């Protein structure tokens, strides 16, 4: 039995918006999924548009999973993330986009990100994102010419959540953008866990959804019903 591997694709953006709010990837949205994948024996590798050390946001040392990731070999590997243009997503079983505000700056519009998603999807891979990570799916066109999002069920950080968090900093509301591309968007109460699985497309609403999203991916990678 071969070891499954998930490629995390992270932001390189360290600030966002007119007030230059410090940002990056949201720490628990990496730490919690990594904990789930490692427990399941699934390997994790890291890439980003520019390569190198992705900026971080939201670290909480009181969270055991975050503390463990902070002190892990995994975060040392992440600090040397590969440049996405030099990575072939077909070498992996799944790709995963953590959130944080950073993806709204670079991941949302990066052409290499769009190519990687389309290539992974058209090859039958799992494609996943949490919180602001689904910004990666905007403007992705598949080999048959159709938009990835059209008619697909998704979730992401909601308008209601953004209103209490970073509406003055983000360039657009992610929920609205997903709906505008024809996605069937759904959410739950603010800051509560929600995971939506539509075939091979896996999305989580917010930081609380990172671990449960990874669990759904583990089930799918094991050939179980997600």
N, C-alpha and C positions, 0 to 999 in steps of 0.2 A: 504494500500500500504506500503510494507516494505521499509525501508531505505537501499539504496545500499551502499556498502562499498568497498573502494579500499585500497589495501595494498601496500604501498611504501616500496621497498626493497633497502636499501642504502649501500654504501661502508663504510668500516672501515679503508681504507687505507689513511694515512695522507701524504705519500710521494711516489714519483715515479722516476724511472730512475737512471742512473749513477751519476747524479748531485744532487740526492735527492731533486728534486723539490717538494715544498709543494703543496698538493692537497687535495682532498676529493670529496664530491658531489658538483656540481656547483649550487650555491644558487638560481639563477633564475629558474632553472629547477625543483626545488621543489616549490618555492614561487608562480610561475605563475600557474602551475597545481592546487596547493592547492586552490588558489583564485577561479579558475573555478569550481572545485568540490564543494567547500563550497557554492558558489553562486547557484549551482544547487541542493543543499540539499543532497549531497553525502558525506558520512563520510569517513575520511582518518585515517588509522592507519599505524604504522611504525615498520619495522623490519630491521635487519642487520645481517651479518654472526656471529658477536661476541656479538651483543647487545650493549646497552649503547649509548653514544653520538657520532654520526657520524661526522667526520671532514668536514669542509666546505671550499669552495673556491669561489671567484668571487662575493662577496657581493658588491652591489651598493646601498647606502642609498638614492641616487637620484631617484631610481625607486620606486614608491609608493607601488607596490605589494610586493617588497622585504622588504621595511620598515615595512609594515603592518605585514608580516610574522615574521620579527625579533621581533616584539613586541606582538606576538600572543600567545594564549594558545597552539596552534598547535606546535610551535617550542619547547615549554616546554615538550610536550608529545614526540616529536621526540628525545629529549635528553635522554629519557628513552626507546629507541627502544628495542623491544623484540628480543631475540636471534632467528634467523630464524629456527633453528632445533626444537624449542619449539612452533612453529606456524604451524597451519594447514591451508594451502592456500584455502582449500575447505570452510572455514568460510567466504570467501570474494567473491565478484562478479568479481573482476579484480585484477591483480597485475601489478605494474608499477615500472620500473627501471629508476631513474633519471641518468643523465650523470655526467660529471666531469671526470677528469683523473683517479680518484680513482678506478672506476670499472674495469679499465684495469689491475689493480694489483690483486684484490681479487675476484670481482664478475665474471670476465671472466673465472675463473678456479675452483670456489668453488663448491664442489660436492653437498652441500645442496641447492645451488642455482639451479643447474641442476635438482635435484629431484623435487624442488618446481615448476619449470616451467613445467616440464613434467606432474606432478600431476594436476596442474591448467589447462593445455591445454587438457589433456585427460578427464577432468571433464566438459569441455565446458565453461570454464571461459575466459574472455578477458585477453590477455597478451600484455603488452605495454612497450616501452622503448624509450628514447630520447637521441640523441647526442652520447656519448660513452656508454650509457646504453645498446644498443643492443649487446655489448660484452657478456652479460648474456646468449644470445641465442646460442653461439658457443658450439658445442659438446653436445647439448641436444638431447637425443634419446627418442622417444615417445614409448608408450606401444606396438605399432605394429612393433617396430624395426626401424622405419624410422627416419631420422634426421628432427628436427623441421624446419630447414631452407631450405631444399631441395625443389626447385621449388617455393618458396614463395617470394612474392614481399616485399622488405624492403628498408629502407634508414637508414642512420646513419651519423655521422661526416665523411665528405668526405676526400679522400687523399689530395685534393687541399686545404681544410681547415687546415688539420693537418700540411701540409708543411709550413704554416705560423703561426703555433701555438705551437706544441709540438712534432714534429717529432723526435727530438733528445732525447726525454724523454720516449716515449711510446715503449713498447716491440714489438709491431707489428702494422701494419696499419689496422684499423678496416674494412674499405671498402674492402680491399683485402681478409681479413679473412672471411667476409660474403660471398663474391663471391666464395671463395675456397670451401665452404660448400654447394654450389649449389643454393644460394639465387639469386634472380633476383633484383640486386641492382640498384637504381636510385637516382639521386641527382639533386639539382638546384644550382644556383649561390651561391658563398660563403656567409655565414651568413644570407641568406634569408630563410624564413620559407618554409618548405616542410613536409607534412605528407603523409605517405603511409599506407593504410588500406587494408589488405588482409584477408578477413574473420574476424577471431577473433584476428589477429595479427596486432598491431598498432605500428608504428614507426615514429619518428620525427628526422629530420636531425641534428639540432643544437639548441642552446639556444633559438633562435627566434621561434622554433617550439613547445616549451613546452606547452604554452597556447592553441594553435590550436589543438595539439594532445589531450589534455584533453577535449576540446570541442567535438572532434570526438568520444571520449570514452563516454562522457555524452549522446550524441545522440544515441549511440549503447545501452547503459544501459537503456535508455528510450524506447527502442524498435523501434527507428526510423532508417531510412536508413543512415548509416555512410558515 
